[in-house]
């Protein structure tokens, strides 16, 4: 199996560098974007296996980016994990409504996100295999 592709959309450069390095060390191929607009463009071109999305970013918010990704038939199927420092019920509901797959609170647990990615990739693979049968 090839390395799973993760698109990480985060405006904080230090956090982007840290997490992308950690995920690469765990065997992922990581591509980064520094705002939601660039993230939507890269999602369409690169077709990652999973997207990790911050919410509050310049140019385009994570919520708006998720709406665009979900509305495009080429990217609508990609699991999107929100990583946010905002933990209130309103933010979580907003994420659910725009189509986020999972929600993680910053500071994040890389092990927890890794486990969620692996579970998601496994279930996606099982669905694909079942549909091919």
Residue pairs with C-beta under 8 A, 6 or more apart in sequence:
2 29
3 27
3 28
3 29
4 27
4 28
4 29
4 49
4 50
4 117
4 121
5 28
5 29
5 30
5 31
5 46
5 47
5 48
5 49
5 50
6 23
6 28
6 29
6 30
6 31
6 48
6 49
6 50
6 51
6 52
6 117
7 30
7 31
7 32
7 33
7 39
7 42
7 43
7 46
7 48
7 50
7 51
7 52
8 16
8 19
8 20
8 23
8 30
8 31
8 32
8 33
8 51
8 52
9 32
9 33
9 34
9 35
9 36
9 38
9 39
9 51
9 52
9 53
9 54
9 57
9 62
9 65
10 16
10 19
10 32
10 33
10 34
10 52
10 54
10 57
10 83
11 34
11 35
11 54
11 56
11 57
11 58
12 54
13 34
16 32
16 34
19 52
19 108
19 110
20 30
20 32
22 110
23 30
23 110
23 114
24 30
26 110
26 114
28 117
31 42
31 46
31 48
33 39
33 41
33 42
34 57
35 57
35 58
35 59
35 60
36 53
36 57
36 59
36 60
36 61
36 62
36 64
36 65
36 68
37 59
37 60
37 65
38 59
39 51
39 53
39 60
39 62
39 65
39 69
40 60
40 65
40 68
40 69
40 72
40 75
42 48
43 51
43 69
43 75
43 78
44 72
44 74
44 75
47 74
47 75
47 78
48 78
49 78
49 79
49 117
49 121
49 124
50 78
50 79
50 80
50 81
50 117
50 120
50 121
51 69
51 78
51 79
51 80
51 81
52 81
52 83
52 113
53 62
53 65
53 66
53 80
53 81
53 82
53 83
53 100
54 62
54 82
54 83
54 84
55 61
55 62
55 63
55 82
55 84
55 86
55 91
55 95
56 62
56 84
56 85
56 86
62 82
62 84
63 94
63 95
63 98
66 80
66 82
66 95
66 98
66 99
66 100
67 98
67 99
69 75
69 76
69 78
69 80
69 99
70 76
70 98
70 99
79 101
79 102
79 120
79 124
80 99
80 100
80 101
81 100
81 101
81 102
81 103
81 104
81 113
81 116
81 117
82 95
82 100
82 102
82 103
82 104
83 104
83 106
83 108
83 113
84 91
84 95
84 103
84 104
84 105
84 106
85 105
85 106
87 105
92 103
95 103
96 103
101 120
102 116
102 120
104 112
104 113
104 116
